[in-house]
Amino acid sequence: MLLTALFLRPVRRRPLRFCVTVLGVAAGVAAVVATLASSRAAVAALEEGVLELSGRARLEVRAPGGLADSVLGDLRPIAGEALLVPVVDEVALSPVSRAPIRLFGVDALVDSGARDLGAGLAVAFAESDARERFIEFVRG
């Protein structure tokens, strides 16, 4: 009786209104699902980008203006078996467009133990003339 009064009678009287209501609810649920999926994809892409830049790093030592070269030497005795990798990560102005550019510089010979630098670099560093091969790889 309650089902008939609250659901079946209004559906019989106004079937178009019922269909529009169902479509509206379906569109709302689809919008929420799409928003959640895109949000998760964006977070996953950000995490992947951070992991790609940081590699297997577990600790960063930073200072305003950068660290002196001697700090790396001071850290080596306490690092044990950890891999110490110097990295330059700065924002600079492009001399041509005057737009800010993020510079990320690594020593590819040392850094290959901490990051996946790609198959091309891995093959280049497996050779004995790694520096020459790296220059050739960068020049294209």
N, C-alpha and C positions, 0 to 999 in steps of 0.2 A: 504494500500500500504506500509506504513512504517512498520507495523506488519509483513508483508510478507518478506520485505527486511531484517529486522533486526533479526527476530526470526524464522519464518517458513522455509525459504530457508536454513539457516545453520543447522536447526534440520534435515531436509530431507537429506542434503548432508553428515552430520557426526552425525548420531544418537548415536553412542557409546560415542563420545565426550560430547554430551548433557547429557547422562546418568551419565557419570563420574563427570561432573560439578555439576549436581543436587546432587549426592551422597556426593561430597566434601562439598557442602554448608550445607547439612543435618548433616554431621559429625561435622562440625564446630559449628553449632547451638547446637547440642547435647553436645559437649564438654563444651561450655559456660554454658549451663543449669546445667550440672553435676558439674562444678566448683562452680557455685553459690550455688547449693544445699548443697554441701559438706562444703563450707565455712560457710553457715548459720547453718548447723548442728554442726560444730566445735564451733562456737560462742555460740550456745545454750547450748552445753555441758559444756563449760567453765563457762557460767553464772549460770548454775545449780550447778556446783561444788562450785563456790564461795558462792552461796546462801546456800548450804548445810553446808558449814563451818561457814559462818557468822550468819546463823539463821536469826532471826528477828532484828538483831543488826542495829542500826541507827547511832551509834557513837562509835569510838574506841579511847581509850586513850593509847598512847604508849610512850615509852622513850627508848633510847639506853641502853641496859643492863637490861631492865625491870623496873617495878615500885615497889616501896616499898609497903609492906602490909598496911602501914598507909594511903597511898593514897586512897585506897578503902574506908576506914573509913571516910576520909575527903570528899569524893564524896557523901556518903550516904545522908547527910542532904540536898544537893542541887538536888539530883536525883528525889525527889518526889515519884511518883508512878512507875518510871522507874525501870527496873530490872537490877541490876549491877551484871555482871558475870565475874569472873576472868578466864583468859585463858592463858595457856602457849603455845607459838608457837615459836619453836626454831629449828635450824638445828644442829644435833650432828653427830659425827663420830661413826660408828659401831665399837665396840671393836674387832669383829671377822673379818669382811671384810674390815675395814677401809674406807668404802664407806659412803658418807653423807646420813643421814636419817632425814626426817622432822618429828619432834615430835609435836603433837597437843594434849594438855592435858586440860581437863575440870573437874570441880567438877560436877559429874553427877547429884547430888541431886539438885544443884542450876541451872545447865545448862539445865535441862529438860524443864524449862519454856521458854527458848530462842531458843532451837533447837529441832527438831524431832529426838530423839535418837533411834527410832525403837520400834516396838511393844514389843519385849522381855524386853527392859528396862522399858517401860511404865508399863507393868504388874508388874515387879519387884519392882518399886517404889510405886506402889499403896498399897503394903503390909506394915505392920508396921515394919517389920524387913528388911527394904530396903537395908541397907549397907551389911548385910550378903547375901541377895539375889543378890546384884550387884557383890560381890566377886564370888559367885557361877556362875553367868552368864558369867563373864570374864574368869573364869577357864574352862568353857565349860561343 
